[in-house]
Amino acid sequence: MKRFLKIITSFSIIACMMLTPVHAFASSSKATQKVLLPEIEVTAAQLSDGITVLLTRNDDNTYTQTIYTNPADVPMLLATADGVIDWAEFHLGFKDWTNYSNELYFNVSSDEPLDKIEGKAYVKSTSYLNPEEYYSDSFKTNLYGSSNTGRQLSSGVDTKDATKVRVGFKDVWLMAISGDYCVFENDSVIVEKE
């Protein structure tokens, strides 16, 4: 009975959070500024445009990080809302890439109501020796208790005449409203132009 009440409470909290409008601000490491970041919705098809990482808590309170390249392989996990982050999913995507436009964004979800996320995102050439940097900036976003949300980081990253780029992240960490937090290991993936 306790477990049933816990599940019902978790779903009620998630429903309330999903129906609450969310506004977030980002600050650039180069200059202090406030930018309104619009919410975006991510579909399974869009997950193939970047990197999807799932953290799962181990019995010793460490995390195992798993990278997914096929959206169908990402497991559907339950939300417990017990104050401890048992799992967290982070997706950094680069979508709608044409000769004239593109969009760099992230999507994050967890079993806990989330307070904030911080990190650095980049878009580089695929060269190993001396990659050209097209975009590199820090982000810090308040999540206002949401358990599943996304934000646009940039639109119109100038990739010159590249047909493939490396999209990645560094030093990304996520904090729940309970104060518990988790850290994603730095990673990247190659994205091809549409």
Protein Blocks (a to p, Z undefined) as FASTA:
>chain_A
ZZmmmmmmmmmmmmmmmmpccddddddfkbgcddddddddddfklmmnmccddddddfko
pacddddfbfklpccdddfknopafbdcdddddehiafkbccdddddddfbdcfbdcddd
ddddfbfklccdfbdcdddddeehpabdcddfbghiaehjafbdcdddehiacddfkopa
cdddddddddddZZ
